[in-house]
Amino acid sequence: MTRRTTRVPEPLLPRRHRSPAGFLRHFTASLARCRVAVPCAVVLLALVAPVARAFQLTAIRPTRDAGNQLWVELRLEQPIEPRVAKSLERGMPATLTLHAELWRRRNGWFDRMERAVDASFRLRYDVWGNTWRLERPGGASLQVHSLDSLQTALERTLVLPVGSLDRIPNQTACYVVVSASLKPLNVEDVEEVEGWLSGEVREKQRSGFGVLTALPRSMFEAARNFAGFGDERSRLISTDFTPANVPAVSR
């Protein structure tokens, strides 16, 4: 005969109440955990959420003219950032440089670059005439009366000739790589702005002990821009196309 043992459940013990000091320690620890978790969540959301970028090439549209010359129409969003706009308003010119490469795809081998071209546009603010100018070496200049109009002109008028399509078979896959950079100040601009800057050198401002920090603000910005810090850059590759399916546009 088997003898069964029945276990009697232990009586429920009354809850132990925390003292005010213990409750305060618990509350402080919970608050500390929240203070750590919330910033981590904010950082995580910032990494996951899409970031709106300025100065970005967003579209490349290849076209050809009646002479079978390849052109690319570019879309550049927000070409003038606030930092560059302030530099322009102070009279410092900026240079927009475009570099385009036409590539031919080759099966089982490296792609071949057929042609590379460069173009530059100069942005400046005429303080005396209160006008904004978009200039291209060897081409016509555009004059507008506001910074917004200058930015709109940059977004709509970027068309670049790349090269002839005569030597490429009609059914050969090709693509275009475009790089854009905006430099607030380049070597050619130094001599031009030197006289403009000389009027602000006389300003008395507090400065530190360093060589750069001892300069007036305008000269400090010029030195920083001339050194290449803060240059805006963007690069974009077009979708594949063939000379046969490139739309014809009159130029």
Stockholm file with secondary structure:
# STOCKHOLM 1.0

chainA/1-251         MTRRTTRVPEPLLPRRHRSPAGFLRHFTASLARCRVAVPCAVVLLALVAPVARAFQLTAIRPTRDAGNQLWVELRLEQPIEPRVAKSLERGMPATLTLHAELWRRRNGWFDRMERAVDASFRLRYDVWGNTWRLERPGGASLQVHSLDSLQTALERTLVLPVGSLDRIPNQTACYVVVSASLKPLNVEDVEEVEGWLSGEVREKQRSGFGVLTALPRSMFEAARNFAGFGDERSRLISTDFTPANVPAVSR
#=GR chainA/1-251 SS CCCCCCCCCCCCCCCCCCCHHHHHHHHHHHHHHHHHHHHHHHHHHHHHSCCCCSSEEEEEEEEECTTCEEEEEEEEESCSCHHHHHHHHTTCCEEEEEEEEEEECCTTSCCEEEEEEEEEEEEEEETTTTEEEEECTTSCCEEESSHHHHHHHHHHCCEEEEEECTTSCTTCCEEEEEEEEEESCCHHHHHHHHHHHHTTTTCCCCCCSSTTTTSCHHHHHHHHHHTTTTCEEEEEECCCBCGGGSCBCCC
#=GC SS_cons         CCCCCCCCCCCCCCCCCCCHHHHHHHHHHHHHHHHHHHHHHHHHHHHHSCCCCSSEEEEEEEEECTTCEEEEEEEEESCSCHHHHHHHHTTCCEEEEEEEEEEECCTTSCCEEEEEEEEEEEEEEETTTTEEEEECTTSCCEEESSHHHHHHHHHHCCEEEEEECTTSCTTCCEEEEEEEEEESCCHHHHHHHHHHHHTTTTCCCCCCSSTTTTSCHHHHHHHHHHTTTTCEEEEEECCCBCGGGSCBCCC
//
